[in-house]
Each structure stands twice: as C-alpha cells, then as structure tokens.
C-alpha cells in the first residue's frame, strides 16, 4: 500500500542566514518539482512557480554554506498564462502564505494547467537524459488510460497523519507540522467516501487507505502512536464503516487484522492479483494497465524465452511475462521485501517455470551465470546502480526494459548502460501523478551489435 511517490524531504537543519523574502524572475523547471531562479548570483530552487513569472518568495533554506537556496512563492507579481486556481486549497502556496504558514505537500503542480504540467515534465526528462544519460531525445508525456480532464480522482492509495486533537491531517511540505484536512481531490471516490475526517482518530500516528484500482472495499491501516492501548485501537477501528481495517507495524510491514481482510484484490487486463497490507502497488488507478501494456508491447516476450523480472513486487509484470513465455520458458522474479515476495508466490502459484527469489537484486544476480533473453527492472527511486547494470549487461539479454519513477536515477543508469555499448531504443513517459512533479518512464534498451 506504499506510494510510488517519495516521502517529503526532512526539514533543513542548516542555519538560516539569508534574507526572509525577495522578488525573483523564474526560469526553467528543475527535477524535483522546483523552478530555477537566481538571487545575487546564487541558484534558488523555487516551488509553486512557473517559468517566466515574476514572484515574491519566502526563503526556506538559506544556509551560507549551502550550494543553493530554497524558496516558496508567496505572491505572484507577473503571472504565467498557464497559472490556474489551485485544485486543492490546503496545498495552495498563495493561500497558505496569506495565513502565515506553508502548504501541505502532495499537489505541488496543482496551480498549473494540466497540459502545461506535461510539457514541463517533458522538459525535465529531456534535461536529465542529456545531462546524466548523454542522450538527446524529444519526450512527450502521455496521460494514463481513462484520465479525467481535470486530472483528479486518481490516487488509490493515500497516507494521512493525525493531529494532536485526533483529526485527520497531512504534513506541511518539508515539515513535521500537520494541518487538518477533509476531502483529498487527488484520491479516488471511495477514499473520500470513508469520511475519516469526521472521526476521532486520537491515539493514531498515521492512517493509510488503499482501494482496489477497479473498485471494491477499501482497506484502512492504522499506525498507533507509542503507548496507545489495544482498546483504543479497537474503538477507532469500530468507528470506520465500509472498510476492512488492520494495524500496521511500519518497521516490519506486518499487518494485524481487526476486521475484514488484510489484502486487496487487484485486476489488470483480466488478471487478478493479491496485494497484502502495505505491499507496493502503483497508485494511479490506470497505472497498472498502462505499464503492463507498455512492457509487453516493448519487450514482446516469446514462448520459450528466459526472462528476469527484477524488483518484481507482487508480480505485476511477472504474471503476464510468465504467460507469454509459457511452460517452455523460464522466469526469475527477484524482490527484496519479504511480504511482497509472498504476494508474488500467491499470484504465481502453480507456475512451475517461475522461480521467485526474495533478496537483494545484486546478490541474486551475482550467483547466476546463465544467459537471459529479457531483463525487466523496476527499481526504487534510487535506481539500480552501476553494479546491477553491469550484472544485467553480463547476462547478454536481447533487450532490457527499464521502468522508473525517477528521471534522474534512470538517466544515470542509462549512462552506465551506454558506457557498456547499449543504446536507448524506445522511450515512453506517462503522467501517472497529475498535479505533482512525478512521472513514470518505460524504456527499451538494446545491446551492442554483435
């Protein structure tokens, strides 16, 4: 039930020595949801802006020894034609500034019209490919299948904080401070239909909600604060109607059932998957279909081929590839999370030609010397890294498929592949996180010519 999107960065601990505010002219977009400006020769990464705008900003990180500063827009002096009313008031930096606080995180592009969001994301991917991957490539960002015109109502997973009064809340950007919230416009309808903001959630530290992509009963996971009694947890669980409820241990990922079931059934292109508790799953309701289709169309696994699915999760890609190569083929699934690997075993039960290994990808690949026909990898935000790229290249596959949620780590790894003689053959970029800076990439890489 974890996001593909990262947690907010920790608050700065550097001493704030710079000016509190300044007027800046905004330049190009930068990776991470920022826009580049300069103040007295120093680079400033500004959030909640748009290229070409003249804005007043409040500096949030101004340590003298920092290589750059950070700032938030508090007033627009000369606006962009692509600026619109923010889709979520509590995430609107201008409204927040008028109240003397920061905005909540999670919708940092909500002030930008949707078409321009995608153009900005294209520019960021192009810049990362050129700077880190040594590749110049025009990029078009595609919407997810069935995307709404306003880009709302797509999140099937949402994580909430709880404030000191027991109210549903979310963290302010790069802060431990929380703000009470009600409806979350990026979430699918069943998340908001639970009306968790009407409940007394006292004693809880966090509340996670997941809904199957195709609809169905939600699963609510409670994370109690230290010292909360089982009786209090039970009272909160009993107040939640229309959902299964469990208790999540964040350290182990284990879920204790309180009512209903501790897993969700997902369905993608006619295939059912079981995803337990906090197990990873793509959060946009259309993401699984979009990515599975891209992988199959891009790699075209054939009967009898040998395939490795690295960072395989619950088997989103392993299942259709196992079907494509058939019993005469062989599929290796490698996943680091023990709980998610157990889901993969359930989802691939009875598939004798599939080997499911729980462990580190580099360790598993280091024990294998056989050749592979196809390698697919979907690493975490940090990417695969040089060692894994070298191991994949040594397996001499006819093609590598790379799924990534981070253009910087993808471009860096692409550079490693290119140094080994590989080429970027095809690239698709999907806007699976509207109103945020996040995106998803699928690339097909081809080996050096024999």
C-alpha positions in Angstrom: 0.0 0.0 0.0 3.0 2.2 -0.2 3.2 5.1 -2.7 5.4 5.3 -5.7 5.9 8.8 -4.7 8.6 9.6 -2.1 8.2 10.9 1.4 8.7 14.6 1.9 12.3 15.6 2.5 13.4 16.2 6.0 13.3 19.8 7.2 16.5 21.7 6.8 18.8 21.8 9.8 21.1 24.4 8.3 21.3 27.9 9.9 19.0 30.3 8.1 21.2 33.4 7.4 19.8 34.8 4.2 17.0 37.4 3.6 13.5 36.4 4.5 11.9 37.4 1.2 12.9 38.6 -2.3 11.5 39.3 -5.8 12.7 36.8 -8.4 12.2 36.0 -12.0 11.6 32.3 -12.6 13.5 30.3 -15.2 13.4 26.7 -16.3 11.8 23.7 -14.4 14.2 21.5 -12.4 13.9 17.9 -11.3 12.0 17.5 -8.0 9.2 20.0 -8.6 11.2 23.1 -8.4 11.9 26.0 -10.8 15.3 27.7 -11.1 15.9 31.4 -10.2 18.9 33.4 -9.1 19.3 35.8 -6.2 22.5 37.8 -6.2 24.3 35.2 -8.2 23.1 32.2 -6.1 20.9 29.5 -7.5 17.5 29.3 -5.8 15.1 26.4 -6.3 11.6 27.7 -6.1 8.4 25.8 -5.5 4.8 26.8 -6.7 6.1 28.9 -9.5 6.1 28.8 -13.3 8.7 29.8 -15.9 8.7 33.5 -16.8 6.9 34.6 -13.7 7.9 37.5 -11.5 7.2 36.5 -7.9 7.9 37.3 -4.3 9.3 34.3 -2.5 9.9 33.4 1.1 13.2 31.6 1.6 13.1 28.3 3.4 16.7 27.2 3.2 19.4 29.9 3.2 22.5 28.5 5.0 25.6 30.3 4.0 27.5 27.1 3.2 24.6 25.7 1.0 25.3 25.3 -2.7 21.8 26.5 -3.4 18.9 28.0 -1.5 15.2 27.0 -1.5 12.1 29.2 -1.5 8.3 29.1 -1.8 6.2 31.6 -3.8 4.1 33.9 -1.5 2.9 36.4 -4.1 2.7 36.5 -7.9 3.7 39.8 -9.3 3.6 38.9 -13.0 1.8 35.6 -13.6 2.1 32.9 -16.3 -0.9 32.3 -18.7 -0.6 28.7 -17.5 -1.3 29.5 -13.9 -4.8 28.4 -12.7 -6.7 28.3 -9.4 -5.2 25.6 -7.3 -7.1 22.3 -7.4 -6.7 21.8 -3.6 -6.9 24.8 -1.3 -4.8 23.5 1.5 -1.9 22.7 -1.0 -2.1 26.2 -2.5 1.1 28.1 -1.5 -0.5 31.5 -2.0 -3.5 30.8 0.3 -1.1 29.3 2.8 1.2 32.3 2.7 -1.8 34.6 3.4 -2.4 32.6 6.5 1.2 32.7 7.6 2.0 29.0 7.0 3.3 26.6 4.4 1.1 24.5 2.1 0.6 20.7 2.6 2.6 18.5 0.2 1.3 16.3 -2.5 0.0 18.6 -5.1 2.8 21.0 -5.9 1.8 21.4 -9.6 -1.9 22.0 -8.7 -1.6 25.7 -9.8 -0.6 24.7 -13.4 -3.0 23.7 -16.2 -2.7 20.1 -17.0 -1.3 20.4 -20.5 1.5 22.7 -19.3 2.3 20.3 -16.4 3.0 17.6 -19.0 5.2 20.0 -21.1 7.2 20.9 -18.0 7.7 17.2 -17.2 8.8 16.5 -20.7 11.4 19.3 -20.4 12.7 17.8 -17.1 13.1 14.3 -18.6 14.9 15.7 -21.6 17.3 17.7 -19.5 18.1 14.7 -17.3 18.6 12.4 -20.3 21.0 15.0 -21.8 22.9 15.9 -18.6 23.2 12.5 -16.9 22.5 10.0 -19.7 24.4 11.6 -22.6 21.3 11.2 -24.8 19.3 13.9 -26.6 15.8 12.7 -27.0 12.5 14.6 -27.5 10.0 13.5 -24.9 6.2 13.5 -25.0 4.4 12.8 -21.7 1.3 10.6 -22.1 -1.8 10.7 -19.9 -2.8 7.5 -18.2 -5.6 5.4 -19.7 -9.0 6.9 -18.8 -7.5 10.0 -17.3 -10.1 12.6 -16.3 -10.0 16.0 -18.0 -9.1 17.7 -14.7 -6.5 15.1 -13.6 -8.3 14.5 -10.3 -9.6 11.3 -8.6 -6.7 9.0 -9.4 -5.0 8.1 -6.2 -5.9 4.6 -5.0 -3.5 4.9 -2.0 -3.3 7.8 0.5 -1.4 8.2 3.7 -2.6 10.6 6.3 -1.2 12.0 9.6 -3.3 12.6 12.7 -3.1 15.9 14.6 -2.9 16.3 18.4 -6.7 16.7 18.5 -7.2 13.3 16.8 -8.2 14.8 13.4 -7.2 13.5 10.0 -4.3 15.6 8.8 -1.4 15.9 6.4 2.1 17.2 6.8 3.1 20.6 5.6 5.8 20.5 2.9 9.3 19.6 4.5 7.9 20.0 7.9 6.8 17.9 10.9 3.9 20.2 11.4 0.5 18.9 10.3 -2.7 20.5 9.2 -6.3 19.1 9.5 -7.7 18.1 6.1 -11.0 16.8 4.7 -11.6 15.7 1.2 -8.5 14.9 -0.9 -9.3 15.8 -4.5 -6.5 13.6 -6.0 -7.9 10.5 -4.3 -10.5 8.1 -5.9 -14.0 8.5 -4.6 -14.0 5.6 -2.2 -11.2 7.1 -0.2 -13.2 10.3 0.5 -16.4 8.3 0.9 -15.0 6.9 4.2 -15.2 10.5 5.6 -12.3 9.8 8.0 -12.1 13.5 8.9 -15.4 13.1 10.8 -13.9 10.5 13.2 -11.9 10.8 16.4 -8.6 9.2 15.5 -6.9 10.0 18.8 -4.1 7.6 19.6 -3.2 7.1 16.0 0.0 8.3 14.5 -0.9 7.6 10.9 -3.8 6.3 8.8 -3.2 4.7 5.4 -6.0 3.9 3.0 -6.0 1.7 -0.2 -8.7 1.0 -2.7 -8.5 -1.6 -5.5 -7.9 0.0 -8.8 -11.1 -1.4 -10.2 -13.2 -0.5 -7.1 -14.2 -2.6 -4.1 -14.0 -2.4 -0.4 -11.2 -0.1 0.9 -8.5 -1.3 3.3 -7.6 1.1 6.2 -4.3 0.5 8.1 -3.9 2.2 11.5 -0.5 3.0 12.9 -0.9 3.6 16.6 1.2 6.1 18.5 3.5 4.7 21.1 1.6 3.8 24.3 -1.8 3.6 22.6 -3.8 0.7 24.1 -5.4 -2.1 22.1 -8.8 -1.0 23.4 -8.3 2.5 21.9 -7.2 1.0 18.6 -10.3 -1.2 18.6 -12.5 1.8 19.3 -11.1 3.6 16.3 -11.4 0.6 14.1 -15.0 0.1 15.1 -15.8 3.7 14.1 -14.7 3.1 10.5 -17.6 1.9 8.3 -17.4 0.4 4.9 -13.8 -0.8 5.0 -11.5 -3.6 6.2 -9.3 -2.4 9.0 -5.9 -3.6 10.2 -3.0 -2.4 12.4 0.3 -1.8 10.5 3.7 -2.2 12.1 5.8 0.2 9.9 9.1 -1.4 11.0 8.2 -4.9 9.9 5.4 -4.2 7.4 3.3 -6.8 9.2 -0.5 -6.2 9.4 -2.7 -7.4 12.2 -6.3 -8.0 11.1 -9.0 -6.2 13.1 -12.0 -6.6 10.7 -12.4 -7.7 7.2 -9.2 -8.8 5.3 -5.7 -7.6 5.2 -5.2 -7.7 1.5 -6.7 -6.2 -1.7 -7.6 -8.0 -5.0 -6.4 -6.0 -8.0 -7.3 -6.8 -11.6 -5.2 -5.8 -14.6 -6.1 -6.7 -18.1 -8.1 -9.7 -17.0 -5.5 -11.0 -14.4 -6.2 -10.9 -10.7 -3.5 -10.1 -8.2 -3.4 -10.3 -4.4 -1.6 -7.4 -2.6 -1.2 -7.6 1.1 -1.4 -4.7 3.5 1.4 -2.3 2.9 2.7 -4.1 -0.2 3.7 -2.0 -3.1 1.3 -1.3 -5.9 1.0 1.5 -8.5 -1.2 4.2 -7.0 -2.8 5.7 -10.1 -6.0 3.7 -11.0 -4.8 3.5 -14.6 -1.1 2.9 -14.0 -1.0 -0.9 -13.9 -2.8 -1.2 -17.2 -0.6 1.5 -18.8 2.7 0.0 -17.6 1.8 -3.7 -18.3 0.8 -2.8 -21.8 4.0 -0.8 -22.4 6.2 -3.6 -21.1 4.5 -6.3 -23.2 4.4 -4.1 -26.3 8.0 -3.0 -25.8 9.7 -6.3 -25.0 7.4 -8.8 -26.8 8.4 -11.9 -24.7 8.1 -15.0 -26.9 7.4 -18.7 -26.0 10.4 -20.4 -24.6 12.4 -17.3 -23.7 14.2 -16.8 -20.4 13.2 -13.6 -18.5 14.2 -11.9 -15.3 11.9 -9.5 -13.5 14.0 -7.5 -11.1 12.5 -5.5 -8.2 9.4 -7.5 -9.1 7.0 -6.6 -6.4 3.8 -8.7 -6.2 4.2 -9.8 -9.8 2.5 -7.1 -11.8 4.8 -7.7 -14.7 5.9 -11.3 -13.8 2.5 -12.8 -14.3 1.9 -11.6 -17.9 5.5 -12.4 -18.9 5.3 -15.9 -17.5 2.1 -16.4 -19.5 3.9 -15.1 -22.7 6.9 -17.3 -22.4 4.8 -20.3 -21.5 5.9 -23.5 -19.7 8.8 -24.0 -22.1 10.3 -20.7 -20.9 11.7 -19.6 -17.6 11.1 -16.6 -15.4 13.1 -15.3 -12.5 11.3 -12.9 -10.1 13.5 -11.0 -7.6 12.1 -8.9 -4.8 13.6 -7.5 -1.7 10.5 -7.2 0.5 9.6 -10.5 2.2 5.9 -9.7 2.4 5.7 -8.5 -1.2 7.6 -11.6 -2.3 5.0 -13.8 -0.5 2.3 -12.0 -2.6 4.2 -12.9 -5.7 4.3 -16.5 -4.7 0.5 -16.5 -4.3 0.0 -14.6 -7.6 2.2 -17.1 -9.5 1.0 -20.3 -7.7 1.2 -23.3 -9.9 3.6 -21.7 -12.4 6.4 -24.3 -12.3 8.5 -22.3 -14.8 8.7 -19.3 -12.5 11.4 -19.0 -9.8 10.6 -16.5 -7.1 13.6 -15.3 -5.0 13.4 -12.9 -2.1 16.6 -11.0 -1.7 18.9 -8.2 -3.0 19.0 -8.0 -6.7 22.8 -7.7 -6.9 23.2 -10.7 -4.6 20.8 -12.9 -6.7 22.4 -11.9 -10.0 25.8 -12.4 -8.6 25.0 -16.1 -8.1 23.8 -16.6 -11.6 25.9 -17.2 -14.8 23.2 -18.2 -17.2 22.2 -16.1 -20.2 18.9 -14.3 -20.2 16.8 -13.2 -23.2 14.9 -10.4 -21.5 15.6 -8.4 -18.3 12.9 -6.1 -16.9 13.7 -3.9 -13.9 11.5 -1.6 -11.9 13.9 -0.3 -9.2 13.0 2.0 -6.3 13.5 5.8 -6.7 17.3 5.5 -6.1 17.6 3.4 -9.3 19.6 0.2 -9.9 23.1 1.5 -9.8 26.3 0.6 -11.6 26.8 -2.9 -10.2 23.4 -4.1 -11.1 23.7 -2.6 -14.6 27.0 -4.4 -15.1 25.4 -7.7 -14.0 22.5 -7.2 -16.4 24.8 -6.5 -19.3 26.8 -9.6 -18.4 23.7 -11.8 -18.8 23.6 -10.7 -22.5 19.8 -10.3 -22.9 18.4 -9.3 -26.3 16.6 -6.4 -24.6 16.3 -4.7 -21.3 13.1 -3.0 -20.2 13.5 -0.3 -17.5 10.5 1.1 -15.6 11.4 4.1 -13.5 9.6 6.7 -11.4 12.7 9.0 -11.2 14.2 10.6 -14.3 17.5 11.4 -12.6 18.3 7.9 -11.4 17.0 6.5 -14.7 19.3 8.8 -16.7 22.3 8.0 -14.6 21.7 4.2 -15.1 21.2 4.9 -18.8 24.6 6.4 -18.8 26.0 3.2 -17.3 24.3 1.1 -20.0 25.6 3.4 -22.7 29.2 3.1 -21.4 28.8 -0.6 -21.9 27.7 -0.1 -25.5 23.9 -0.3 -25.0 21.5 2.1 -26.7 18.2 3.7 -25.8 15.8 2.3 -28.4 12.4 3.5 -27.3 11.1 5.6 -24.5 7.6 6.3 -23.2 6.8 8.7 -20.3 3.5 8.6 -18.5 1.8 11.2 -16.4 0.7 8.9 -13.6 0.8 11.6 -10.9 -1.2 14.6 -12.2 -0.8 17.8 -10.2 2.6 16.6 -8.8 6.0 16.7 -10.4 6.2 12.9 -10.5 6.0 10.7 -13.6 6.7 7.1 -14.8 9.1 6.0 -17.5 9.3 2.9 -19.6 12.4 2.4 -21.8 13.7 -0.4 -24.0 17.5 -0.7 -24.2 19.3 -2.8 -26.8 22.7 -4.4 -26.5 25.8 -3.6 -28.7 25.6 -5.1 -32.2 27.3 -8.4 -32.4 
